[in-house]
Amino acid sequence: MRAGILVLALAMTCCAPRVPAPAGVDDGSRWVQVSIAADSSSYDVDRLSIAKLTYQNTVVHGAWVRERLVKPPNMGSRRSVGYILDLQYFDCEAHTTVVVEQRYYQSGTGKFLSSFNNDVLPPQLMRITPASINEDLLRYVCAHQG
């Protein structure tokens, strides 16, 4: 019995808290364009997903970020990625961020292709580069943290 409780406790401490994922494609009312990359890919924040969380003993604000790609990479099997949803955490005071989950969707159809999360080895919050897309995202999330 104690071994089961220990395993459950370890599992609960290893994993990043989650913000419910929005549908990747919708009528546009939830998504706000926040930044555009040099290649014209756009970065949108799901304004309804912004939530206050605790990650690695730090208060952060989580949000889903949608990266719409102008030049989609090929993931094999002739499946091009059209957009990526990132569950990203922002520490507004320390100006740091981390991506804890990514979901890849097909160009054109919006069909789910694959996902990746960092539950096994949770990544550390990393300092944001000034004048970067992440700084734009941080400013928006922190200003709209509710």
C-alpha positions, 0 to 999 in steps of 0.5 A: 500500500505504501509503495503505491502511495509513493508512486502516486506522489512521485507521479504527481510531482513530476508532471507539469500542471495542464491548461485545457487545450483549445481546439486548434482551429475555431472561429478566431474569437479566442485567438489574438495575434501577438507576434509575427516572425521574419518568415511571416509565421504568426504567433497567436495566444488563446486569450481564454486559456491564460491561467495562473499556475504553480510550476516548479515552486514558481507562480507562472501564467500558462497559455496555449500559443498557436504558431501558424507556419508559412513554410510548414516542415515535412514530418514524413509520410507526406504530412506537412505541419500547418500549425503547432499548439504550444502549452507555454508557461511565463514567469512575469516577474523573472521574464522566463518561459518554458514550453511544456507541451507541443501538438502538431496539426496538418496543413489544410485539414487541421488533422492532429498529427502528433504531440510531445510533452516534457513530463518525464524531465520537466524543463527549467524556465529559461530567460527570454531574449529581448526583442524576441517573439517570446518577449512579445508573448510574455508581454501579452500574457502578463498584461492579460493574466486576469 
